Amino acid sequence: MSDILQNHAKRKKRNQLLSAYALVLPAFIVVLLIVAYPIVNSVIRSFTVRGQEGFTLANYVYFFTEPRELANILYTLFVVVVTSVLSTVFAYALALYLRFVKSRVSLLIGRLYLIPRFIPGMVAIYAVIVTIRDTGVISRLALLLFGVEFQPALMFNTAGLLTMNLWFNIPFSAMLISAALAGIPDSMIESARDVGAGRLCVFRTMIVPMSIKDVMVAATFVFMGNVGGFTTPYLIMGSVQPKMLGISLFDQFAKYADMERAAAVSVIMFLICSVSAVVYIYSNLKERAWEKQ
Amino acid sequence: MAEITTNIKPKLRIIDMTKRYKNGDGVEHINLDVYPGELVTMLGPSGCGKTTILRTIGGFLDIDDGDITIDGQSIALLSPEKRPTAMVFQSYNLWPHMSIYENLAFGMKLRKVPKEQMNQQILEMLKMVGMIGSEKKFPSQLSGGQQQRIAIARSLLLKPEVLLLDEPFSALDAKIRVQMREELIRIQQELGITVVFVTHDQEEAMAISHRIVVMNKGVFEQVGTPIEIYDHPVTRFVADFIGEMNFMETPDGIRAVRPESLSLSRGSQGDLHGHIRTIMVLGHYAEVNVQCGDAVIKCNVQRDQMAGWAVGDEVSLSYTKEQFFATETVE
């Protein structure tokens, strides 16, 4: 009898395993075909030059020594780091406000702040452009209402690009951080107040340690999302130098049709992303002592 | 209690206190004196306002009217961190990212207690709650009961004038709960600390309290020692909420008799007559349900007195103690 039962259990387990593989397989094949293969292909291609045989570092030498291209890389890093830091700081402040201030205003903001997530990117960018350009809504209102000639000077420069990036990323980060803050029970904070901690002390000793992981995750998401940003820089910056790498990639691919250099830009962007991917994986996988059961 | 304490000044006074929520719920005109070394329990069903009162003492809710004083000083306007109270919450709210030692040391560090003194006090407190050796562990590595011991230790280390406990044991297993009860009584007696305890568990309230405040719908139904409240409930709500009670309608009111006050006999000399519906033996006593007309009367009878009785037997019930609630006091 026990043999029969054991065989039955084995068969059942094998069937479960097979159906699990069957469910995973389609997604796996798609990933293999349209993600893994192109990546490998691009990496290989980035080490070649058109019309020449064999392996070469020429493309990378070009991007890292040509002052214009190097400036693009450094500019991209600058914009992405500033965007990540600012949107994380603003989003953290917003999320804290929404979590701990219970008022009509906070309730209203809590309902409104996700709206940007539902507006298609291009639409949003054009809307903002119409508002902030030197002949835009702000400028006209200033003239109309106060008789002042005011030009925001936010087009074709970094300030405008950062403004737009924050417009997109603050709600997103705030959403992630809000979820983390919602997971901190009131009684944790009340008990800290109870034993004598003031508000600032509660923030430093309770809220930050309990939410920092998700704050880091939000920051890395913003970082990674913006390394490959194209629409925003393209519409706000046009062809102003230095360029974001997304535009640089577009130029190599679409304007110059230089697939090898385009591949090299892609790999460079991927490497920049992988820095934050490491931070992300590290902060996610590192189980702090207190999280172990 | 009242005669003993008239000469002693109250530790905690709640004076004509009102706290209303936006939705209209809340408590109004609450008056309560708690004396030094006393353990007072606020007992009532959920939503009766007991936790509201506790939270106004702790400073987690602002009061709308009246005052709260400790040793004669008003604390009504102080924020929680400035009040000489310490609260133990229902959820084991140890800070998960801090070790047990850090949890215990946190409040003392804020008070700038010298390190040597702090270490020594933490060790003594861990000994008192039976948790020596857990200093380096994290809260998630402890059981619920252990976490609540640490939470109590954390509050006691700050030497509060009044210790507030908000259903501290209700998330624990029945067995641990009883054990924690006993330990709380021991610790309370050892330290002579003033305690306000909130619970919806009447057995727990009976077991630990010097005095019980029975609450219902934001109102004090009765304040008294456990024995007063059990033996002489002043309202039908109290009679019903504390222990088990049989209610018998009579033309001028309601007669209430506890199951253990009833005895069974054969013949017709008793106060009530009926026949036995069920007999359940529950250890040292048996619960006998007797059908008397439309009513079912519950009697708790010693096991040795159950010999010879069977379901269906005609029975006569007599009782020694009763409470009477005249019709006008019945809602």
HADDOCK unambig.tbl for C-alpha pairs under 7 A between the chains (distance, minus, plus):
assign (segid A and resid 187 and name CA) (segid B and resid 93 and name CA) 6.26 0.50 0.50
assign (segid A and resid 188 and name CA) (segid B and resid 93 and name CA) 5.40 0.50 0.50
assign (segid A and resid 188 and name CA) (segid B and resid 94 and name CA) 7.00 0.50 0.50
assign (segid A and resid 188 and name CA) (segid B and resid 95 and name CA) 6.41 0.50 0.50
assign (segid A and resid 193 and name CA) (segid B and resid 80 and name CA) 5.86 0.50 0.50
assign (segid A and resid 193 and name CA) (segid B and resid 81 and name CA) 4.96 0.50 0.50
assign (segid A and resid 194 and name CA) (segid B and resid 80 and name CA) 5.18 0.50 0.50
assign (segid A and resid 194 and name CA) (segid B and resid 81 and name CA) 4.94 0.50 0.50
assign (segid A and resid 194 and name CA) (segid B and resid 86 and name CA) 6.04 0.50 0.50
assign (segid A and resid 194 and name CA) (segid B and resid 87 and name CA) 6.75 0.50 0.50
assign (segid A and resid 195 and name CA) (segid B and resid 81 and name CA) 5.97 0.50 0.50
assign (segid A and resid 195 and name CA) (segid B and resid 86 and name CA) 6.72 0.50 0.50
assign (segid A and resid 195 and name CA) (segid B and resid 107 and name CA) 5.04 0.50 0.50
assign (segid A and resid 196 and name CA) (segid B and resid 81 and name CA) 3.88 0.50 0.50
assign (segid A and resid 196 and name CA) (segid B and resid 82 and name CA) 6.53 0.50 0.50
assign (segid A and resid 196 and name CA) (segid B and resid 107 and name CA) 6.12 0.50 0.50
assign (segid A and resid 196 and name CA) (segid B and resid 110 and name CA) 6.75 0.50 0.50
assign (segid A and resid 197 and name CA) (segid B and resid 81 and name CA) 5.99 0.50 0.50
assign (segid A and resid 198 and name CA) (segid B and resid 81 and name CA) 6.71 0.50 0.50
assign (segid A and resid 290 and name CA) (segid B and resid 96 and name CA) 6.24 0.50 0.50
assign (segid A and resid 290 and name CA) (segid B and resid 97 and name CA) 5.32 0.50 0.50
assign (segid A and resid 290 and name CA) (segid B and resid 138 and name CA) 5.47 0.50 0.50
assign (segid A and resid 290 and name CA) (segid B and resid 140 and name CA) 6.87 0.50 0.50
assign (segid A and resid 293 and name CA) (segid B and resid 140 and name CA) 5.67 0.50 0.50
assign (segid A and resid 293 and name CA) (segid B and resid 141 and name CA) 5.61 0.50 0.50
